[in-house]
C-alpha cells in the first residue's frame, strides 16, 4: 500500500543574525512559516531501501544515502521504496531537503527533535511545519499560533547560493534580534511589523548573486518583498490570492527562466496525503 506525505516550502519571513559562536556557528532569530506549495513523497514498505526522484527539480538530486530523505527513513527504522517529487528548487533558501526529511520523520511517526537535529540544522523547524520563532543555531523553537495566513508569490531566478558563502560575506555578525513580535493586532499590522524587521543575509547574497536584486525589483508591487533564508528565493506579500496570482503570472511571463508560483502560508500542520 502506498501512502503519501507533503513537504511544504519553508519561508524565513525574517532572519536576524545576532552573533557568531567561537565554533563558527551563527546565532539566529528568525520567523519561519510554511507554504501550501512543496514536494511530495510516496512510501511503499519493503525489505530494501530505494529512492526515485522525479519532478521539475529532480536533476542533480541524489537517489542514494546522500539524500536526507534516505537518511531520515533509515533513522526512523523504515525500509522500502520512496518516490520523491521535487517541485521546489533546491539550494534555494526555502527548506528543500530539510523539509523533505522532516516530512519523512513526521509521516513515519519519528518526529523527535534529537533525530531531526542529527539530520541538519533546518530539519527541526520543519518537523511540525507550523509557524515558529527559531533562535540559537536553530534548536530553540517557539510555536507562534495565531499568525495570519498570507498570500504570497515565491520567485527564484535559478541561481544557487551556497549558505556558507553568504554567511562568510556577512560583514557584521552581531545584530539586533527581532523586537515587538506580538505588537501587531491585525493582518495589516503584522505585515507592517514584518517590514520593520530584516533578513541580514539579503545584502551579502545580492552581492554574490546580483539576480536576487532583479527578483526583488520584479516583486516591487508587493506590500513587502524580501529574500527567504540565505537565498536565492524571494517572497512578495500581496493583499489577497487574486493579486498574488496576477503578480505571479506577470513575473513569469516577463522572466520565463525563473521559478515563480503564487502560494499561501499555512498555519496548521500538513496532513498526510490520501
Buried (B, 14 or more C-beta within 10 A) or exposed (E): EEBBBBBBBBBBBBBBBBBBEEEEBBBBBBBBBBBBBBBBBBBEEEEEBBBEBEBEBBEEBEBEEEBBBBBBBEBBEBBBBBBBBBBBBBBBBBBBBBBBBBBBBBBBEBBEEEBBBEBBBBBBBBBBBBBBBBBBBBEBBEEBEEBBBBBBBBBBBEBEBEBEEBBEBBEEBEBEBBEEBEEBEEBEEBBBBBEEBBBBBBBBBBEBBEBBBBBBEBBEBBBBBBBBBBBBBBBBBBBEEEBBBBBBEBBBEEBEEBBBBBBBBBBEEBEEEE
